[in-house]
């Protein structure tokens, strides 16, 4: 705890000491998770109307992107929507006229457009009304963490629901060879299942959509800045959202296991 690490149970220490791969969720884990609107592309509505719809939808989500955009747009009046809900990375709701609005990644718009170069897609009924670009930065110590994991013979892997171009850029900057883009939560679970068939893995994440993956991995690691559901699902919690504590927890686990074996 003094080192900024909370560990649930002694068995977690033993398991973590033998980890062979560390799988990172990108957003809010390797990146700052502090998003801002970069550009809105819409032929039907002006930016203010799109922003008001965005706010109406995103304020009902606990995803890091949603929290950041809600904070940025909080001064606006949200569009009047009801029955807003989030499922599998898609937020939907309908207005008093019965129009259904959906917000998500390219996966919800692939039957409408072939343009997959944007971050968010906003659909009204079956019509694409806006494509939105957002941006965030890489955490200052992320590259050091990745480089050190490689020195420890642990393979870093990055998973994200973000578009290919963004994921490729982040992976290149951090020196990660193995990454997957445009992944839905259930696809992350299938990917982890495949990895766990031949490797011991740790999953590091901080979003509500990461909770199943945190539970599925050999060891789930969550940042203290994460959603409460993600924290409850993890076996190791890194305080202050400091990714550098991941290296400390690995070293502590390895030294602890070595001491146990020496004593035996």
C-alpha positions, 0 to 999 in steps of 0.5 A, spaced: 500 500 500 505 504 501 508 503 494 501 505 491 499 498 490 493 494 493 493 486 492 487 482 493 489 475 496 496 472 497 494 467 491 494 473 486 502 475 488 504 468 486 500 468 479 502 475 477 509 473 478 509 468 473 505 472 468 508 472 461 504 477 457 500 483 459 494 486 455 493 493 455 486 496 454 488 503 450 484 508 452 485 511 459 490 506 461 496 507 456 493 514 454 491 519 458 483 518 457 482 526 457 479 527 450 476 533 447 473 534 440 477 535 434 472 535 429 465 534 427 463 532 420 456 533 418 452 535 412 445 535 416 446 539 422 450 544 425 456 543 430 451 545 436 446 541 434 450 535 434 454 537 440 447 537 444 445 530 442 452 528 444 451 530 451 445 527 451 447 520 450 454 521 453 452 523 460 449 516 461 455 513 460 461 511 464 466 510 459 472 515 459 471 518 452 464 519 455 466 522 461 471 527 458 466 529 452 461 530 457 465 535 461 467 539 455 460 540 453 457 541 460 455 548 458 451 546 453 443 544 453 443 537 452 438 534 447 431 532 450 432 524 449 429 519 454 430 511 455 438 512 454 442 506 455 449 503 453 450 496 451 456 493 448 459 500 447 453 503 443 449 508 447 442 509 444 436 513 446 430 516 443 426 523 443 419 525 444 418 524 436 420 517 436 426 518 433 432 513 435 439 515 436 445 511 436 452 513 438 458 508 437 464 506 433 464 504 426 461 497 427 454 501 428 455 504 421 459 499 417 452 498 413 451 505 412 458 508 410 465 505 408 468 511 411 472 508 417 477 513 418 473 517 424 472 515 432 465 516 433 459 515 429 452 518 430 446 515 427 439 517 427 434 512 425 437 508 419 441 515 417 448 517 419 448 524 421 455 525 423 462 522 424 466 525 430 474 525 431 476 526 438 484 526 441 487 524 447 495 523 449 499 518 451 501 517 458 508 520 460 511 514 463 507 509 458 513 508 454 518 506 459 513 501 462 513 498 455 520 498 454 521 495 461 516 489 460 520 487 454 526 487 458 523 482 463 521 478 457 514 479 458 510 481 451 506 487 451 499 487 447 494 493 446 487 492 445 482 497 443 475 499 440 479 505 437 480 505 429 486 502 426 490 509 424 489 511 431 491 504 434 497 503 429 500 510 431 499 509 439 503 502 438 508 505 434 510 510 439 510 505 445 514 500 441 508 495 441 508 490 436 502 486 437 495 490 437 488 489 435 483 495 433 476 496 433 474 491 438 468 490 442 468 488 449 466 481 447 471 480 442 476 482 447 474 476 451 475 471 445 482 474 444 483 473 452 481 466 451 485 464 446 491 467 449 490 464 456 490 457 452 497 457 452 500 463 456 499 466 463 496 473 462 495 480 466 489 485 463 490 492 465 484 496 464 480 502 467 473 502 464 466 499 465 467 495 459 473 492 461 470 489 467 469 482 464 476 482 461 479 483 468 475 477 471 477 473 465 485 474 465 489 470 470 490 477 473 486 483 472 489 490 474 485 496 474 487 503 475 484 507 481 482 512 477 477 507 474 470 505 474 468 502 481 466 496 477 472 495 474 476 496 481 471 491 484 473 486 478 481 486 479 485 483 483 491 488 483 489 496 483 494 501 482 493 507 486 493 514 483 492 512 476 500 511 476 502 506 470 509 505 473 506 502 479 505 496 474 512 495 474 513 495 482 507 490 483 511 485 478 518 486 481 514 485 488 511 479 486 517 476 483 521 477 489 515 475 494 515 468 490 522 467 490 522 468 498 517 463 499 521 458 494 527 459 498 523 458 505 520 452 503 
